[in-house]
Amino acid sequence: MDDIENLLSESFSQAGQKQGAVFEAQLVASLMIQSNAFISIKTAAKLCSISRQTIDRRIHQGTFPVPEKLSSEDKAIRKAFRIKDIQQWLNSPLTYRAPQ
């Protein structure tokens, strides 16, 4: 983790705050994709530029990735999407079909 922090601090000092922030965002995105991180429906909606209601509708139509259940209790069901599933959808949103 120290290597990443050093890399970030070097990029801030060399490229200025604005470019450093862009680099940091790209680095975080890359790490999330490599680790196949989970993202919330709110984040998925922002990434895909569609509303949460549209995401729900597309999930039921089979044209959007199905979120994974994170909680074990029935009262408060927490769900999240795998970043790689969202990336697949972003690559071809018009032809995407959720795996059965």
C-alpha positions as CSV (number, residue, x, y, z in Angstrom):
1,M,0.0,0.0,0.0
2,D,2.9,2.3,0.6
3,D,4.0,2.0,-3.0
4,I,0.6,3.2,-4.1
5,E,0.6,6.1,-1.7
6,N,4.1,7.1,-2.9
7,L,3.0,6.8,-6.5
8,L,0.0,9.0,-5.8
9,S,2.0,11.7,-3.9
10,E,4.6,11.8,-6.8
11,S,1.9,12.2,-9.3
12,F,0.3,15.1,-7.3
13,S,3.6,17.0,-7.0
14,Q,4.6,16.4,-10.7
15,A,1.3,16.8,-12.5
16,G,-0.6,19.2,-10.3
17,Q,-3.8,18.6,-8.3
18,K,-6.2,18.3,-11.3
19,Q,-4.1,15.7,-13.2
20,G,-3.3,14.0,-9.9
21,A,-7.0,13.6,-9.1
22,V,-7.6,12.1,-12.6
23,F,-4.7,9.7,-12.1
24,E,-6.0,8.7,-8.7
25,A,-9.4,8.0,-10.1
26,Q,-8.0,5.9,-12.9
27,L,-5.8,4.0,-10.4
28,V,-8.8,3.3,-8.1
29,A,-10.9,2.2,-11.1
30,S,-8.2,-0.2,-12.3
31,L,-7.8,-1.7,-8.9
32,M,-11.5,-2.2,-8.5
33,I,-11.7,-3.9,-11.9
34,Q,-8.8,-6.2,-11.1
35,S,-10.2,-7.2,-7.8
36,N,-13.8,-7.5,-9.2
37,A,-15.1,-5.3,-6.4
38,F,-18.7,-4.8,-5.5
39,I,-20.5,-1.5,-6.2
40,S,-23.8,-0.3,-5.0
41,I,-26.8,0.2,-7.2
42,K,-26.4,4.0,-6.7
43,T,-22.8,3.8,-8.0
44,A,-23.9,1.5,-10.9
45,A,-26.6,4.1,-11.8
46,K,-24.0,6.8,-12.0
47,L,-21.5,4.8,-14.0
48,C,-24.2,3.7,-16.5
49,S,-25.9,7.1,-16.6
50,I,-29.3,5.5,-16.0
51,S,-31.8,5.8,-13.1
52,R,-32.2,3.2,-10.4
53,Q,-35.7,2.5,-11.7
54,T,-34.3,1.8,-15.1
55,I,-31.8,-0.6,-13.6
56,D,-34.6,-2.4,-11.8
57,R,-36.7,-2.6,-14.9
58,R,-33.7,-3.9,-17.0
59,I,-32.8,-6.5,-14.3
60,H,-36.4,-7.9,-14.6
61,Q,-36.1,-7.9,-18.4
62,G,-32.8,-9.7,-18.2
63,T,-31.0,-6.9,-19.9
64,F,-28.9,-5.7,-17.0
65,P,-26.6,-7.7,-14.6
66,V,-28.3,-9.3,-11.6
67,P,-26.9,-8.0,-8.3
68,E,-25.5,-10.3,-5.7
69,K,-27.1,-10.6,-2.2
70,L,-24.6,-9.5,0.4
71,S,-26.7,-9.9,3.6
72,S,-28.0,-13.1,5.1
73,E,-31.0,-11.6,6.9
74,D,-34.4,-11.2,5.3
75,K,-35.2,-7.9,6.9
76,A,-32.6,-5.7,5.3
77,I,-31.4,-7.2,2.0
78,R,-28.2,-5.6,0.8
79,K,-27.3,-6.2,-2.8
80,A,-24.4,-5.1,-5.0
81,F,-23.1,-5.5,-8.5
82,R,-19.8,-7.0,-9.5
83,I,-17.8,-4.3,-11.3
84,K,-16.9,-6.8,-14.1
85,D,-20.6,-7.4,-14.8
86,I,-21.2,-3.7,-15.1
87,Q,-18.2,-3.4,-17.4
88,Q,-19.6,-6.0,-19.6
89,W,-22.9,-4.2,-19.7
90,L,-21.1,-0.9,-20.6
91,N,-19.3,-2.6,-23.5
92,S,-22.7,-3.5,-25.1
93,P,-25.7,-2.1,-23.3
94,L,-28.1,-2.7,-26.3
95,T,-27.3,-6.4,-26.7
96,Y,-26.5,-7.4,-23.1
97,R,-28.3,-10.4,-21.8
98,A,-27.9,-11.5,-18.1
99,P,-26.6,-15.1,-17.8
100,Q,-29.3,-17.6,-16.7
